[in-house]
Amino acid sequence: MNKALVTAMVLIAVIFLAGQAMAAADWRKGKKLHRDVCMQCHKSRGAADRLQLNARTKAQWSEFFQSGPT
């Protein structure tokens, strides 16, 4: 019985943590932000060079957006 209880608790914890991770990563908001903000300058004939999303790591992008795009 204890083994079943521990297994159930671990399963609940995994499901809860997976849900939290999925909620934190909203790709639709990211795609809209990219289109509405970044691509204003980073498009063909824009003021800045063409933007590649894989040009930075996740940590670098997080730091960039926390400091605010220029």
C-alpha positions as CSV (number, residue, x, y, z in Angstrom):
1,M,0.0,0.0,0.0
2,N,2.8,2.4,0.8
3,K,4.4,1.7,-2.6
4,A,1.2,2.5,-4.4
5,L,0.8,5.7,-2.4
6,V,4.3,6.9,-3.2
7,T,3.8,6.0,-6.8
8,A,0.6,8.0,-7.0
9,M,2.2,11.0,-5.2
10,V,5.2,11.0,-7.6
11,L,2.8,10.8,-10.6
12,I,0.8,13.7,-9.3
13,A,3.9,15.8,-8.8
14,V,5.2,15.0,-12.3
15,I,1.9,16.0,-13.9
16,F,1.7,19.2,-11.8
17,L,5.3,20.2,-12.7
18,A,4.8,19.4,-16.4
19,G,1.7,21.6,-16.4
20,Q,3.6,24.4,-14.9
21,A,6.4,24.2,-17.5
22,M,3.8,24.1,-20.3
23,A,2.1,27.2,-18.9
24,A,5.3,29.1,-18.7
25,A,6.2,28.4,-22.3
26,D,3.5,30.1,-24.3
27,W,4.8,29.8,-27.9
28,R,1.8,31.7,-29.3
29,K,2.7,34.8,-27.3
30,G,6.3,34.5,-28.3
31,K,5.4,34.2,-32.0
32,K,3.1,37.3,-31.7
33,L,5.8,39.2,-29.9
34,H,8.4,38.3,-32.6
35,R,6.0,39.4,-35.3
36,D,4.7,42.6,-33.7
37,V,7.9,43.9,-32.1
38,C,11.1,42.3,-33.6
39,M,10.1,42.1,-37.2
40,Q,9.3,45.8,-37.3
41,C,13.0,46.3,-37.9
42,H,14.3,42.8,-38.6
43,K,12.6,42.3,-42.0
44,S,13.6,42.7,-45.6
45,R,14.8,46.2,-46.1
46,G,14.3,47.0,-42.4
47,A,16.6,49.1,-40.3
48,A,18.3,46.1,-38.7
49,D,19.8,42.9,-40.1
50,R,17.6,39.9,-40.8
51,L,16.7,38.3,-37.4
52,Q,17.3,34.6,-36.8
53,L,15.6,33.1,-33.7
54,N,18.4,30.7,-33.1
55,A,20.9,33.6,-33.0
56,R,20.9,33.5,-29.2
57,T,20.4,31.0,-26.5
58,K,17.2,30.9,-24.3
59,A,19.1,32.6,-21.5
60,Q,20.4,35.3,-23.8
61,W,16.9,36.0,-25.1
62,S,15.5,36.1,-21.6
63,E,18.2,38.7,-20.6
64,F,17.5,40.7,-23.7
65,F,13.8,40.9,-23.1
66,Q,14.2,41.7,-19.4
67,S,16.5,44.6,-20.2
68,G,14.0,45.7,-22.9
69,P,14.5,45.8,-26.7
70,T,15.9,49.0,-28.1
